[in-house]
Amino acid sequence: MQPETAMQHEMTQILAAIQAGDTPAEDFAHLKLPDSYRAVTVHADEAEMFAGLDSRDKDPRRSLHVEDVATPELGPGEAIVAVMASAINYNSVWTSIFEPVSTFSFLKRYGKVSELTRRHDLPYHVIGSDLAGVVLRTGPGVNKWKPGDEVVAHCLSVELEDAEGHDDTMLDPQQRIWGFETNFGGLAHLALVKTNQLMPKPAHLTWEEAASPGLVNSTAYRQLVSKNGAAMKQGDVVLIWGASGGLGSYATQMALNGGAIPVCVVSSPDKAQICRAMGADLIIDRAAEGYKFWKSETEQDPKEWQRFGARIRELTGGEDPDIVFEHPGRETFGASVYVAKRGGKIVTCASTSGFQHSYDNRYLWMNLKSIIGSHFANYREAWEANRLIDKGMIHPTLSRSYALEDTGQAAYDVHRNLHQGKVGVLCLAPEEGLGVRDAGKRERLLPAINRFRDV
Ligand SMILES: NC(=O)c1ccc[n+]([C@@H]2O[C@H](COP(=O)([O-])OP(=O)(O)OC[C@H]3O[C@@H](n4cnc5c(N)ncnc54)[C@H](OP(=O)(O)O)[C@@H]3O)[C@@H](O)[C@H]2O)c1
């Protein structure tokens, strides 16, 4: 057996302090931080490795590495967190296939902002935009958080030195997604965050459950519920693409929790079953019903939009969607604009199938519909979304978890749409099921927490 390295020894001490469950803050503050840590990375010198391949054939298992990297220096307003668990987001897929651009261009640009941000511009990128873990160190100027706090982190990183971001931090010109447009992300044993990313970890959840909602839950909250998005209200009919996927599984729960009527679009009977388990009963299996919105590479088929719209009306008793929750992009956008109700909203946060959208504008202007762009969430929206999880009103949609060493496979599953809900990654947590601090509350909510498990 290999002798334990200094890094492994220090990580073992950190893990023991966390596992004890009652370690005082002072003891956490005195734990030695290792000089290096295990992390999932992509490499700048491999950014061209998939040149010429179709997106589908670009394999995250080849580009994602698990290796030791140097622990970054801690700056003002920041924290180093011991990461117990993280999760795969679609941005981890984009990073790993270097699409639409290599994330090293983001790191380079960020590196130019200040002396402190220069740390991020490295030939490797530690990725990951979710975490659940424990604060180990806080930098100068941090008062609200201390070593030992059990936290989750949202992924909005802002500098807030300009006026524009002071109504809504998403409008800050220096707005970035942590672990995608910044370095030192959550798919690792340690992470560097700004402390205004931190939120309390819901006590009834395991580490991997707590880590899984973050990015998508906050995004769905702004996109669907917030006044900055679609401002959903009771009784609204909400068409949700990918309703059992990362974003959609939260949008579906929020629609039901908020008294709206979700119409869930999925692509298999299993996924339809998950939507039923969440409490939705208006479901369209797009694969079984065979919608083909594009006749050729360049031409859409309005007859298919009509067939889809008629199906929605059949389910709703003749009503059209007040809100369309969009993210597939090119393949569905023409249909989304067509089926939205007169005066309805199409709210989009992504373009998974292609970002050049086309739609028939007559349906938009003549029917007074609007298209709203939405991106992640500000701190307050992320906090409100996390509060819903903490209150047991919205639940994690974790289907399975992988070891950190197998992150490539986890990202591959999401890239190939082989997954349900969210896919978790165990970082320092040696096994699943740890970190629950309120067992009674968990017991009451267990069936809802487990809806997506192993389906
Ligand atoms: N702007 C932001 O802040 C933000 C935040 C989170 C995610 N995103 C983006 O949003 C997208 C979805 O993320 P996610 O986490 O929900 O991913 P996900 O877990 O893969 O779920 C997306 C679902 O969309 C459906 N879908 C995929 N391609 C489709 C197509 N061509 N037509 C119709 N439905 C399709 C699939 O469901 P079915 O096969 O069951 O229909 C899939 O499960 C990604 O592009 C991601 O980068 C953006």
The ligand as a Tripos MOL2 file, in Angstrom:
@<TRIPOS>MOLECULE
LIG
   48    52     1     0     0
SMALL
NO_CHARGES

@<TRIPOS>ATOM
      1 N1        -29.2140   29.8530  -18.6770 N.am      1 LIG1
      2 C1        -29.0910   29.1460  -17.5860 C.2       1 LIG1
      3 O1        -28.8960   29.7010  -16.5190 O.2       1 LIG1
      4 C2        -29.2290   27.6650  -17.6440 C.ar      1 LIG1
      5 C3        -29.3310   26.9460  -16.4400 C.ar      1 LIG1
      6 C4        -29.4910   25.5690  -16.4930 C.ar      1 LIG1
      7 C5        -29.4760   24.9240  -17.7190 C.ar      1 LIG1
      8 N2        -29.3330   25.6470  -18.8540 N.ar      1 LIG1
      9 C6        -29.3370   24.9630  -20.1520 C.3       1 LIG1
     10 O2        -30.6200   24.4000  -20.3110 O.3       1 LIG1
     11 C7        -30.5410   23.2150  -21.0890 C.3       1 LIG1
     12 C8        -31.2380   22.0830  -20.3460 C.3       1 LIG1
     13 O3        -30.5450   21.8540  -19.1250 O.3       1 LIG1
     14 P1        -31.0170   20.6780  -18.1760 P.3       1 LIG1
     15 O4        -30.1310   20.6660  -16.9950 O.co2     1 LIG1
     16 O5        -32.4670   20.7120  -17.9860 O.co2     1 LIG1
     17 O6        -30.6350   19.4340  -19.1240 O.3       1 LIG1
     18 P2        -31.2270   17.9650  -19.1060 P.3       1 LIG1
     19 O7        -31.2170   17.3940  -17.7390 O.co2     1 LIG1
     20 O8        -30.4710   17.2600  -20.1870 O.co2     1 LIG1
     21 O9        -32.7540   18.1010  -19.5240 O.3       1 LIG1
     22 C9        -33.1460   18.6520  -20.7490 C.3       1 LIG1
     23 C10       -34.3130   17.8890  -21.3130 C.3       1 LIG1
     24 O10       -34.7490   18.5680  -22.4810 O.3       1 LIG1
     25 C11       -35.3210   17.6430  -23.3630 C.3       1 LIG1
     26 N3        -34.7630   17.8590  -24.6940 N.ar      1 LIG1
     27 C12       -33.4710   17.7710  -25.0720 C.ar      1 LIG1
     28 N4        -33.3540   17.9930  -26.3900 N.ar      1 LIG1
     29 C13       -34.6050   18.2300  -26.8480 C.ar      1 LIG1
     30 C14       -35.1460   18.4960  -28.1180 C.ar      1 LIG1
     31 N5        -34.3810   18.5820  -29.1950 N.pl3     1 LIG1
     32 N6        -36.4880   18.6730  -28.2250 N.ar      1 LIG1
     33 C15       -37.2800   18.5940  -27.1430 C.ar      1 LIG1
     34 N7        -36.8330   18.3160  -25.8970 N.ar      1 LIG1
     35 C16       -35.4940   18.1460  -25.7620 C.ar      1 LIG1
     36 C17       -34.9550   16.2520  -22.8730 C.3       1 LIG1
     37 O11       -36.1280   15.6780  -22.2990 O.3       1 LIG1
     38 P3        -37.0150   14.5970  -23.0640 P.3       1 LIG1
     39 O12       -36.0770   13.8080  -23.9170 O.co2     1 LIG1
     40 O13       -37.6740   13.8000  -22.0000 O.co2     1 LIG1
     41 O14       -38.0270   15.3680  -23.8740 O.co2     1 LIG1
     42 C18       -33.9490   16.4950  -21.7660 C.3       1 LIG1
     43 O15       -34.0780   15.5780  -20.7190 O.3       1 LIG1
     44 C19       -29.0550   22.9930  -21.3540 C.3       1 LIG1
     45 O16       -28.7320   23.4990  -22.6330 O.3       1 LIG1
     46 C20       -28.3760   23.8120  -20.2780 C.3       1 LIG1
     47 O17       -27.0840   24.2350  -20.6250 O.3       1 LIG1
     48 C21       -29.2320   27.0010  -18.8440 C.ar      1 LIG1
@<TRIPOS>BOND
     1     1     2 1
     2     2     3 2
     3     2     4 1
     4     4     5 ar
     5     4    48 ar
     6     5     6 ar
     7     6     7 ar
     8     7     8 ar
     9     8     9 1
    10     8    48 ar
    11     9    10 1
    12     9    46 1
    13    10    11 1
    14    11    12 1
    15    11    44 1
    16    12    13 1
    17    13    14 1
    18    14    15 2
    19    14    16 1
    20    14    17 1
    21    17    18 1
    22    18    19 2
    23    18    20 1
    24    18    21 1
    25    21    22 1
    26    22    23 1
    27    23    24 1
    28    23    42 1
    29    24    25 1
    30    25    26 1
    31    25    36 1
    32    26    27 ar
    33    26    35 ar
    34    27    28 ar
    35    28    29 ar
    36    29    30 ar
    37    29    35 ar
    38    30    31 1
    39    30    32 ar
    40    32    33 ar
    41    33    34 ar
    42    34    35 ar
    43    36    37 1
    44    36    42 1
    45    37    38 1
    46    38    39 2
    47    38    40 1
    48    38    41 1
    49    42    43 1
    50    44    45 1
    51    44    46 1
    52    46    47 1
@<TRIPOS>SUBSTRUCTURE
     1 LIG1         1 GROUP 0 **** ****
